[in-house]
Amino acid sequence: MHYLPRAVSQFLTYYPQTDIDIEEHTGIGVVQGLLQGDADVGFFQLDTGFRN
């Protein structure tokens, strides 16, 4: 997710009062964090193995 640093930077420019903590986890770790209420937003990449 190479675009994330730029997106976060731009967001914080418009909303400087926002507090963002970024952690890296596996896909299942992201889902568990969301279900347990430890995270408000989560991103993960599903690798299907399909290649063009």
N, CA, C, O and CB atoms as a CASP TS submission, in Angstrom:
PFRMAT TS
TARGET T0000
AUTHOR 0000-0000-0000
METHOD Language model
MODEL 1
PARENT N/A
ATOM      1  N   MET     1       0.837  -1.183   0.000  1.00  0.00           N
ATOM      2  CA  MET     1       0.000   0.000   0.000  1.00  0.00           C
ATOM      3  C   MET     1       0.877   1.240   0.000  1.00  0.00           C
ATOM      4  O   MET     1       0.899   2.025   0.948  1.00  0.00           O
ATOM      5  CB  MET     1      -0.949   0.002   1.209  1.00  0.00           C
ATOM      6  N   HIS     2       1.588   1.380  -1.089  1.00  0.00           N
ATOM      7  CA  HIS     2       2.559   2.452  -1.234  1.00  0.00           C
ATOM      8  C   HIS     2       1.946   3.843  -1.236  1.00  0.00           C
ATOM      9  O   HIS     2       2.657   4.821  -1.005  1.00  0.00           O
ATOM     10  CB  HIS     2       3.326   2.256  -2.485  1.00  0.00           C
ATOM     11  N   TYR     3       0.645   3.960  -1.490  1.00  0.00           N
ATOM     12  CA  TYR     3      -0.020   5.260  -1.555  1.00  0.00           C
ATOM     13  C   TYR     3      -0.425   5.780  -0.183  1.00  0.00           C
ATOM     14  O   TYR     3      -0.783   6.951  -0.057  1.00  0.00           O
ATOM     15  CB  TYR     3      -1.238   5.170  -2.438  1.00  0.00           C
ATOM     16  N   LEU     4      -0.378   4.949   0.839  1.00  0.00           N
ATOM     17  CA  LEU     4      -0.893   5.326   2.153  1.00  0.00           C
ATOM     18  C   LEU     4      -0.174   6.523   2.780  1.00  0.00           C
ATOM     19  O   LEU     4      -0.860   7.412   3.285  1.00  0.00           O
ATOM     20  CB  LEU     4      -0.796   4.154   3.078  1.00  0.00           C
ATOM     21  N   PRO     5       1.156   6.607   2.783  1.00  0.00           N
ATOM     22  CA  PRO     5       1.799   7.779   3.397  1.00  0.00           C
ATOM     23  C   PRO     5       1.335   9.114   2.795  1.00  0.00           C
ATOM     24  O   PRO     5       1.107  10.078   3.525  1.00  0.00           O
ATOM     25  CB  PRO     5       3.303   7.663   3.253  1.00  0.00           C
ATOM     26  N   ARG     6       1.201   9.164   1.486  1.00  0.00           N
ATOM     27  CA  ARG     6       0.746  10.408   0.849  1.00  0.00           C
ATOM     28  C   ARG     6      -0.699  10.710   1.243  1.00  0.00           C
ATOM     29  O   ARG     6      -1.027  11.855   1.555  1.00  0.00           O
ATOM     30  CB  ARG     6       0.870  10.309  -0.693  1.00  0.00           C
ATOM     31  N   ALA     7      -1.550   9.709   1.231  1.00  0.00           N
ATOM     32  CA  ALA     7      -2.960   9.916   1.583  1.00  0.00           C
ATOM     33  C   ALA     7      -3.105  10.396   3.023  1.00  0.00           C
ATOM     34  O   ALA     7      -3.892  11.300   3.299  1.00  0.00           O
ATOM     35  CB  ALA     7      -3.758   8.620   1.381  1.00  0.00           C
ATOM     36  N   VAL     8      -2.353   9.798   3.937  1.00  0.00           N
ATOM     37  CA  VAL     8      -2.418  10.208   5.340  1.00  0.00           C
ATOM     38  C   VAL     8      -1.901  11.632   5.496  1.00  0.00           C
ATOM     39  O   VAL     8      -2.499  12.428   6.220  1.00  0.00           O
ATOM     40  CB  VAL     8      -1.608   9.243   6.232  1.00  0.00           C
ATOM     41  N   SER     9      -0.815  11.958   4.836  1.00  0.00           N
ATOM     42  CA  SER     9      -0.256  13.306   4.900  1.00  0.00           C
ATOM     43  C   SER     9      -1.246  14.351   4.408  1.00  0.00           C
ATOM     44  O   SER     9      -1.420  15.396   5.034  1.00  0.00           O
ATOM     45  CB  SER     9       1.021  13.384   4.085  1.00  0.00           C
ATOM     46  N   GLN    10      -1.886  14.067   3.295  1.00  0.00           N
ATOM     47  CA  GLN    10      -2.877  15.004   2.751  1.00  0.00           C
ATOM     48  C   GLN    10      -4.071  15.141   3.693  1.00  0.00           C
ATOM     49  O   GLN    10      -4.572  16.246   3.901  1.00  0.00           O
ATOM     50  CB  GLN    10      -3.352  14.540   1.361  1.00  0.00           C
ATOM     51  N   PHE    11      -4.523  14.037   4.256  1.00  0.00           N
ATOM     52  CA  PHE    11      -5.646  14.074   5.187  1.00  0.00           C
ATOM     53  C   PHE    11      -5.314  14.936   6.399  1.00  0.00           C
ATOM     54  O   PHE    11      -6.123  15.765   6.818  1.00  0.00           O
ATOM     55  CB  PHE    11      -6.021  12.655   5.632  1.00  0.00           C
ATOM     56  N   LEU    12      -4.115  14.739   6.966  1.00  0.00           N
ATOM     57  CA  LEU    12      -3.722  15.498   8.148  1.00  0.00           C
ATOM     58  C   LEU    12      -3.535  16.981   7.850  1.00  0.00           C
ATOM     59  O   LEU    12      -3.657  17.809   8.753  1.00  0.00           O
ATOM     60  CB  LEU    12      -2.446  14.930   8.723  1.00  0.00           C
ATOM     61  N   THR    13      -3.244  17.326   6.609  1.00  0.00           N
ATOM     62  CA  THR    13      -3.154  18.727   6.224  1.00  0.00           C
ATOM     63  C   THR    13      -4.516  19.406   6.378  1.00  0.00           C
ATOM     64  O   THR    13      -4.597  20.553   6.817  1.00  0.00           O
ATOM     65  CB  THR    13      -2.645  18.858   4.774  1.00  0.00           C
ATOM     66  N   TYR    14      -5.572  18.700   6.019  1.00  0.00           N
ATOM     67  CA  TYR    14      -6.932  19.240   6.113  1.00  0.00           C
ATOM     68  C   TYR    14      -7.529  19.095   7.505  1.00  0.00           C
ATOM     69  O   TYR    14      -8.368  19.901   7.907  1.00  0.00           O
ATOM     70  CB  TYR    14      -7.828  18.554   5.110  1.00  0.00           C
ATOM     71  N   TYR    15      -7.105  18.074   8.245  1.00  0.00           N
ATOM     72  CA  TYR    15      -7.657  17.800   9.572  1.00  0.00           C
ATOM     73  C   TYR    15      -6.516  17.623  10.581  1.00  0.00           C
ATOM     74  O   TYR    15      -6.289  16.513  11.061  1.00  0.00           O
ATOM     75  CB  TYR    15      -8.563  16.532   9.541  1.00  0.00           C
ATOM     76  N   PRO    16      -5.799  18.698  10.906  1.00  0.00           N
ATOM     77  CA  PRO    16      -4.613  18.585  11.759  1.00  0.00           C
ATOM     78  C   PRO    16      -4.924  18.155  13.197  1.00  0.00           C
ATOM     79  O   PRO    16      -4.024  17.703  13.905  1.00  0.00           O
ATOM     80  CB  PRO    16      -3.891  19.901  11.784  1.00  0.00           C
ATOM     81  N   GLN    17      -6.154  18.282  13.632  1.00  0.00           N
ATOM     82  CA  GLN    17      -6.526  17.887  14.991  1.00  0.00           C
ATOM     83  C   GLN    17      -6.734  16.376  15.120  1.00  0.00           C
ATOM     84  O   GLN    17      -6.971  15.875  16.219  1.00  0.00           O
ATOM     85  CB  GLN    17      -7.792  18.617  15.413  1.00  0.00           C
ATOM     86  N   THR    18      -6.647  15.664  14.023  1.00  0.00           N
ATOM     87  CA  THR    18      -6.860  14.222  14.002  1.00  0.00           C
ATOM     88  C   THR    18      -5.614  13.493  14.486  1.00  0.00           C
ATOM     89  O   THR    18      -4.492  13.857  14.134  1.00  0.00           O
ATOM     90  CB  THR    18      -7.239  13.752  12.590  1.00  0.00           C
ATOM     91  N   ASP    19      -5.823  12.463  15.295  1.00  0.00           N
ATOM     92  CA  ASP    19      -4.721  11.634  15.793  1.00  0.00           C
ATOM     93  C   ASP    19      -4.778  10.285  15.091  1.00  0.00           C
ATOM     94  O   ASP    19      -5.784   9.580  15.178  1.00  0.00           O
ATOM     95  CB  ASP    19      -4.795  11.459  17.349  1.00  0.00           C
ATOM     96  N   ILE    20      -3.711   9.925  14.399  1.00  0.00           N
ATOM     97  CA  ILE    20      -3.669   8.672  13.654  1.00  0.00           C
ATOM     98  C   ILE    20      -2.492   7.840  14.137  1.00  0.00           C
ATOM     99  O   ILE    20      -1.358   8.317  14.183  1.00  0.00           O
ATOM    100  CB  ILE    20      -3.568   8.933  12.130  1.00  0.00           C
ATOM    101  N   ASP    21      -2.769   6.605  14.491  1.00  0.00           N
ATOM    102  CA  ASP    21      -1.733   5.627  14.811  1.00  0.00           C
ATOM    103  C   ASP    21      -1.797   4.541  13.750  1.00  0.00           C
ATOM    104  O   ASP    21      -2.868   3.996  13.484  1.00  0.00           O
ATOM    105  CB  ASP    21      -1.916   5.031  16.258  1.00  0.00           C
ATOM    106  N   ILE    22      -0.673   4.223  13.148  1.00  0.00           N
ATOM    107  CA  ILE    22      -0.633   3.211  12.099  1.00  0.00           C
ATOM    108  C   ILE    22       0.185   2.026  12.587  1.00  0.00           C
ATOM    109  O   ILE    22       1.314   2.181  13.052  1.00  0.00           O
ATOM    110  CB  ILE    22      -0.041   3.788  10.784  1.00  0.00           C
ATOM    111  N   GLU    23      -0.399   0.848  12.473  1.00  0.00           N
ATOM    112  CA  GLU    23       0.270  -0.396  12.829  1.00  0.00           C
ATOM    113  C   GLU    23       0.170  -1.366  11.664  1.00  0.00           C
ATOM    114  O   GLU    23      -0.797  -1.338  10.904  1.00  0.00           O
ATOM    115  CB  GLU    23      -0.342  -1.012  14.112  1.00  0.00           C
ATOM    116  N   GLU    24       1.165  -2.217  11.529  1.00  0.00           N
ATOM    117  CA  GLU    24       1.151  -3.207  10.458  1.00  0.00           C
ATOM    118  C   GLU    24       0.837  -4.573  11.061  1.00  0.00           C
ATOM    119  O   GLU    24       1.460  -4.998  12.034  1.00  0.00           O
ATOM    120  CB  GLU    24       2.514  -3.232   9.694  1.00  0.00           C
ATOM    121  N   HIS    25      -0.148  -5.253  10.462  1.00  0.00           N
ATOM    122  CA  HIS    25      -0.558  -6.583  10.909  1.00  0.00           C
ATOM    123  C   HIS    25      -0.887  -7.441   9.689  1.00  0.00           C
ATOM    124  O   HIS    25      -1.028  -6.931   8.578  1.00  0.00           O
ATOM    125  CB  HIS    25      -1.782  -6.497  11.872  1.00  0.00           C
ATOM    126  N   THR    26      -1.006  -8.738   9.911  1.00  0.00           N
ATOM    127  CA  THR    26      -1.464  -9.628   8.850  1.00  0.00           C
ATOM    128  C   THR    26      -2.943  -9.359   8.583  1.00  0.00           C
ATOM    129  O   THR    26      -3.601  -8.670   9.363  1.00  0.00           O
ATOM    130  CB  THR    26      -1.230 -11.123   9.230  1.00  0.00           C
ATOM    131  N   GLY    27      -3.462  -9.899   7.490  1.00  0.00           N
ATOM    132  CA  GLY    27      -4.875  -9.702   7.153  1.00  0.00           C
ATOM    133  C   GLY    27      -5.810 -10.108   8.274  1.00  0.00           C
ATOM    134  O   GLY    27      -6.741  -9.373   8.602  1.00  0.00           O
ATOM    135  N   ILE    28      -5.573 -11.284   8.872  1.00  0.00           N
ATOM    136  CA  ILE    28      -6.443 -11.746   9.956  1.00  0.00           C
ATOM    137  C   ILE    28      -6.283 -10.863  11.186  1.00  0.00           C
ATOM    138  O   ILE    28      -7.243 -10.648  11.925  1.00  0.00           O
ATOM    139  CB  ILE    28      -6.136 -13.211  10.312  1.00  0.00           C
ATOM    140  N   GLY    29      -5.076 -10.352  11.409  1.00  0.00           N
ATOM    141  CA  GLY    29      -4.849  -9.443  12.531  1.00  0.00           C
ATOM    142  C   GLY    29      -5.623  -8.148  12.375  1.00  0.00           C
ATOM    143  O   GLY    29      -6.112  -7.595  13.360  1.00  0.00           O
ATOM    144  N   VAL    30      -5.738  -7.663  11.156  1.00  0.00           N
ATOM    145  CA  VAL    30      -6.513  -6.457  10.878  1.00  0.00           C
ATOM    146  C   VAL    30      -7.985  -6.713  11.187  1.00  0.00           C
ATOM    147  O   VAL    30      -8.634  -5.904  11.850  1.00  0.00           O
ATOM    148  CB  VAL    30      -6.332  -6.011   9.404  1.00  0.00           C
ATOM    149  N   VAL    31      -8.501  -7.818  10.712  1.00  0.00           N
ATOM    150  CA  VAL    31      -9.912  -8.158  10.940  1.00  0.00           C
ATOM    151  C   VAL    31     -10.179  -8.339  12.437  1.00  0.00           C
ATOM    152  O   VAL    31     -11.190  -7.851  12.943  1.00  0.00           O
ATOM    153  CB  VAL    31     -10.296  -9.448  10.165  1.00  0.00           C
ATOM    154  N   GLN    32      -9.303  -9.022  13.138  1.00  0.00           N
ATOM    155  CA  GLN    32      -9.481  -9.222  14.577  1.00  0.00           C
ATOM    156  C   GLN    32      -9.467  -7.890  15.327  1.00  0.00           C
ATOM    157  O   GLN    32     -10.266  -7.681  16.240  1.00  0.00           O
ATOM    158  CB  GLN    32      -8.386 -10.146  15.125  1.00  0.00           C
ATOM    159  N   GLY    33      -8.565  -6.995  14.945  1.00  0.00           N
ATOM    160  CA  GLY    33      -8.511  -5.685  15.585  1.00  0.00           C
ATOM    161  C   GLY    33      -9.795  -4.901  15.395  1.00  0.00           C
ATOM    162  O   GLY    33     -10.257  -4.222  16.313  1.00  0.00           O
ATOM    163  N   LEU    34     -10.370  -4.992  14.208  1.00  0.00           N
ATOM    164  CA  LEU    34     -11.642  -4.314  13.949  1.00  0.00           C
ATOM    165  C   LEU    34     -12.773  -4.929  14.759  1.00  0.00           C
ATOM    166  O   LEU    34     -13.571  -4.209  15.359  1.00  0.00           O
ATOM    167  CB  LEU    34     -11.980  -4.368  12.461  1.00  0.00           C
ATOM    168  N   LEU    35     -12.848  -6.261  14.782  1.00  0.00           N
ATOM    169  CA  LEU    35     -13.920  -6.945  15.511  1.00  0.00           C
ATOM    170  C   LEU    35     -13.834  -6.724  17.019  1.00  0.00           C
ATOM    171  O   LEU    35     -14.857  -6.652  17.700  1.00  0.00           O
ATOM    172  CB  LEU    35     -13.880  -8.432  15.214  1.00  0.00           C
ATOM    173  N   GLN    36     -12.612  -6.615  17.536  1.00  0.00           N
ATOM    174  CA  GLN    36     -12.418  -6.421  18.976  1.00  0.00           C
ATOM    175  C   GLN    36     -12.515  -4.954  19.391  1.00  0.00           C
ATOM    176  O   GLN    36     -12.448  -4.643  20.580  1.00  0.00           O
ATOM    177  CB  GLN    36     -11.072  -6.976  19.393  1.00  0.00           C
ATOM    178  N   GLY    37     -12.670  -4.065  18.438  1.00  0.00           N
ATOM    179  CA  GLY    37     -12.782  -2.647  18.740  1.00  0.00           C
ATOM    180  C   GLY    37     -11.447  -1.969  18.983  1.00  0.00           C
ATOM    181  O   GLY    37     -11.410  -0.841  19.475  1.00  0.00           O
ATOM    182  N   ASP    38     -10.356  -2.630  18.649  1.00  0.00           N
ATOM    183  CA  ASP    38      -9.028  -2.043  18.820  1.00  0.00           C
ATOM    184  C   ASP    38      -8.677  -1.081  17.687  1.00  0.00           C
ATOM    185  O   ASP    38      -7.742  -0.290  17.812  1.00  0.00           O
ATOM    186  CB  ASP    38      -7.980  -3.141  18.906  1.00  0.00           C
ATOM    187  N   ALA    39      -9.414  -1.146  16.591  1.00  0.00           N
ATOM    188  CA  ALA    39      -9.171  -0.283  15.436  1.00  0.00           C
ATOM    189  C   ALA    39     -10.493   0.229  14.899  1.00  0.00           C
ATOM    190  O   ALA    39     -11.515  -0.455  14.972  1.00  0.00           O
ATOM    191  CB  ALA    39      -8.392  -1.036  14.333  1.00  0.00           C
ATOM    192  N   ASP    40     -10.465   1.431  14.362  1.00  0.00           N
ATOM    193  CA  ASP    40     -11.647   2.013  13.728  1.00  0.00           C
ATOM    194  C   ASP    40     -11.656   1.764  12.229  1.00  0.00           C
ATOM    195  O   ASP    40     -12.718   1.667  11.614  1.00  0.00           O
ATOM    196  CB  ASP    40     -11.714   3.506  14.004  1.00  0.00           C
ATOM    197  N   VAL    41     -10.467   1.661  11.644  1.00  0.00           N
ATOM    198  CA  VAL    41     -10.317   1.458  10.210  1.00  0.00           C
ATOM    199  C   VAL    41      -9.195   0.459   9.987  1.00  0.00           C
ATOM    200  O   VAL    41      -8.198   0.468  10.709  1.00  0.00           O
ATOM    201  CB  VAL    41     -10.031   2.800   9.471  1.00  0.00           C
ATOM    202  N   GLY    42      -9.354  -0.401   8.989  1.00  0.00           N
ATOM    203  CA  GLY    42      -8.306  -1.357   8.677  1.00  0.00           C
ATOM    204  C   GLY    42      -8.185  -1.562   7.177  1.00  0.00           C
ATOM    205  O   GLY    42      -9.180  -1.513   6.453  1.00  0.00           O
ATOM    206  N   PHE    43      -6.975  -1.789   6.719  1.00  0.00           N
ATOM    207  CA  PHE    43      -6.692  -2.053   5.312  1.00  0.00           C
ATOM    208  C   PHE    43      -5.905  -3.345   5.220  1.00  0.00           C
ATOM    209  O   PHE    43      -5.005  -3.594   6.022  1.00  0.00           O
ATOM    210  CB  PHE    43      -5.910  -0.874   4.656  1.00  0.00           C
ATOM    211  N   PHE    44      -6.242  -4.157   4.253  1.00  0.00           N
ATOM    212  CA  PHE    44      -5.423  -5.334   3.986  1.00  0.00           C
ATOM    213  C   PHE    44      -5.561  -5.685   2.518  1.00  0.00           C
ATOM    214  O   PHE    44      -6.508  -5.278   1.846  1.00  0.00           O
ATOM    215  CB  PHE    44      -5.835  -6.534   4.890  1.00  0.00           C
ATOM    216  N   GLN    45      -4.599  -6.448   2.040  1.00  0.00           N
ATOM    217  CA  GLN    45      -4.577  -6.840   0.630  1.00  0.00           C
ATOM    218  C   GLN    45      -4.827  -8.330   0.543  1.00  0.00           C
ATOM    219  O   GLN    45      -4.166  -9.118   1.220  1.00  0.00           O
ATOM    220  CB  GLN    45      -3.225  -6.464  -0.046  1.00  0.00           C
ATOM    221  N   LEU    46      -5.762  -8.710  -0.273  1.00  0.00           N
ATOM    222  CA  LEU    46      -6.070 -10.110  -0.507  1.00  0.00           C
ATOM    223  C   LEU    46      -5.298 -10.574  -1.730  1.00  0.00           C
ATOM    224  O   LEU    46      -5.515 -10.079  -2.836  1.00  0.00           O
ATOM    225  CB  LEU    46      -7.598 -10.328  -0.692  1.00  0.00           C
ATOM    226  N   ASP    47      -4.405 -11.515  -1.530  1.00  0.00           N
ATOM    227  CA  ASP    47      -3.607 -12.041  -2.633  1.00  0.00           C
ATOM    228  C   ASP    47      -4.248 -13.332  -3.115  1.00  0.00           C
ATOM    229  O   ASP    47      -4.177 -14.356  -2.436  1.00  0.00           O
ATOM    230  CB  ASP    47      -2.125 -12.278  -2.204  1.00  0.00           C
ATOM    231  N   THR    48      -4.861 -13.285  -4.260  1.00  0.00           N
ATOM    232  CA  THR    48      -5.541 -14.454  -4.804  1.00  0.00           C
ATOM    233  C   THR    48      -4.606 -15.349  -5.593  1.00  0.00           C
ATOM    234  O   THR    48      -4.976 -16.460  -5.975  1.00  0.00           O
ATOM    235  CB  THR    48      -6.685 -14.025  -5.679  1.00  0.00           C
ATOM    236  N   GLY    49      -3.388 -14.866  -5.838  1.00  0.00           N
ATOM    237  CA  GLY    49      -2.451 -15.642  -6.636  1.00  0.00           C
ATOM    238  C   GLY    49      -2.635 -15.436  -8.125  1.00  0.00           C
ATOM    239  O   GLY    49      -1.825 -15.925  -8.913  1.00  0.00           O
ATOM    240  N   PHE    50      -3.663 -14.736  -8.531  1.00  0.00           N
ATOM    241  CA  PHE    50      -3.928 -14.489  -9.942  1.00  0.00           C
ATOM    242  C   PHE    50      -2.990 -13.417 -10.460  1.00  0.00           C
ATOM    243  O   PHE    50      -2.861 -12.353  -9.855  1.00  0.00           O
ATOM    244  CB  PHE    50      -5.393 -14.077 -10.163  1.00  0.00           C
ATOM    245  N   ARG    51      -2.342 -13.691 -11.562  1.00  0.00           N
ATOM    246  CA  ARG    51      -1.419 -12.723 -12.170  1.00  0.00           C
ATOM    247  C   ARG    51      -1.795 -12.539 -13.631  1.00  0.00           C
ATOM    248  O   ARG    51      -2.091 -13.506 -14.333  1.00  0.00           O
ATOM    249  CB  ARG    51       0.068 -13.192 -12.037  1.00  0.00           C
ATOM    250  N   ASN    52      -1.782 -11.277 -14.086  1.00  0.00           N
ATOM    251  CA  ASN    52      -2.034 -10.971 -15.503  1.00  0.00           C
ATOM    252  C   ASN    52      -0.779 -11.117 -16.293  1.00  0.00           C
ATOM    253  O   ASN    52      -0.784 -10.903 -17.505  1.00  0.00           O
ATOM    254  CB  ASN    52      -2.596  -9.566 -15.678  1.00  0.00           C
TER
END
